[in-house]
Amino acid sequence: MKNNNVIHIEGLTKMFGDFAAVNAITFEVEKGEIFGFLGANGAGKTTAMKMLIGISKPTSGDAKVAGFDVFTNAEDIKKNIGYMSQKFALYDDLTVKENITFFGGIYGLSRQRIKEKSAVLIEELRLEDVANKLVGSLPLGWKQKLSFSVSLLHDPKIVFLDEPTGGVDPITRRQFWEMIYKAANQGTTVFVTTHYMDEAEYCDRVSIMVNGKIEALDTPKKLKEQFKVDNMNDVFLKLARG
Ligand SMILES: Nc1ncnc2c1ncn2[C@@H]1O[C@H](COP(=O)(O)OP(=O)(O)OP(=O)(O)O)[C@@H](O)[C@H]1O
C-alpha cells in the first residue's frame, strides 16, 4: 500500500451461495480523493461498501482501509471512518443539538470537544434558529447536510457516502457537494455512491460496476474520451446496458 493510498483493494470478492455479488474488484483510492462508486441497481455497490466499512467479511481477496485490514482489524476501521446513507440519517425525535451530542458521544469525543464542534457546525450550517428543534421537523436537505457534518465529527480519514443526495433538490445538492469539496480539501477521502450523473462529473475519479465487476475506472474526462461521449450519463448507459 502506497503511503497516500487510504483504500487498497485487491481481488475483493463476496459470494452469496454460488452468486458473486462482488467479483474480484481491485482498485486504490488516495488521501483527499473524491472517488465516485457507480453502478446500476444490484451491481454490488452496497455489498462492496459493507466490506470496506468492516461490517461484512469478504469471501476472498484483500482490502485495507485507513491502513487496517478488513479481515483482522474491522474495529479499527470503524473508528477511522465516517458513514452516511440516504436511508439512515439522524434521529428524528432528537433535536439538532441532541443528535450532535449523541453521535459525538458514540464517536468518543469529550464533552468539551462536542460543545466546540457543535457550535461550529451549527454556525456553519446556519442552523442557529433550529438548533433546539426536532430533526424530524427539518427539510430533507437540511437533515442530509447535518448528517454529513455529523459523520465528520470525529475527523475520520475516510467518509463513505451511500447515495447521500437521494431525493434532495438541486440547490441543496450543490451545497452538499460544496461541503464534500471542503472535506476533501482538508484531506478527508470521500467515497461516494450516486445515481446522479452530474455528481459523477464532480468526482476526481469514478468507477463503474456492472454485475459485481468494475468495468471502468478513471477520471470523468478520460472516461468520456475512452467511450467517445460528452457526458457521464452516456458513459454509464454504454456500460450498464452493455
Ligand atoms: N445478503 C444477501 N444475500 C443474497 N444476495 C444478496 C445479499 N445482499 C445483496 N445481495 C444481492 O447482491 C447483488 C448486489 O446487491 P447490492 O445491494 O450490493 O447492489 P447495489 O449496487 O448496492 O444496488 P442499489 O443501487 O440498488 O443499492 C444483488 O443481486 C442483491 O440481490
The ligand as an ORCA input file, in Angstrom:
! r2SCAN-3c Opt
* xyz 0 1
  N     -27.487    -10.833      1.942
  C     -27.644    -11.151      0.655
  N     -27.964    -12.397      0.273
  C     -28.131    -12.726     -1.035
  N     -27.978    -11.844     -2.053
  C     -27.676    -10.576     -1.739
  C     -27.491    -10.156     -0.376
  N     -27.179     -8.831     -0.381
  C     -27.173     -8.446     -1.665
  N     -27.462     -9.486     -2.489
  C     -27.522     -9.454     -3.954
  O     -26.284     -8.993     -4.428
  C     -26.467     -8.139     -5.567
  C     -25.808     -6.808     -5.299
  O     -26.598     -6.061     -4.364
  P     -26.164     -4.627     -3.806
  O     -27.184     -4.214     -2.821
  O     -24.749     -4.682     -3.366
  O     -26.263     -3.749     -5.117
  P     -26.161     -2.160     -5.267
  O     -25.236     -1.921     -6.420
  O     -25.814     -1.550     -3.991
  O     -27.631     -1.770     -5.690
  P     -28.505     -0.429     -5.302
  O     -28.036      0.659     -6.213
  O     -29.903     -0.879     -5.632
  O     -28.303     -0.134     -3.857
  C     -27.965     -8.074     -5.816
  O     -28.292     -9.022     -6.826
  C     -28.561     -8.458     -4.476
  O     -29.811     -9.081     -4.666
*
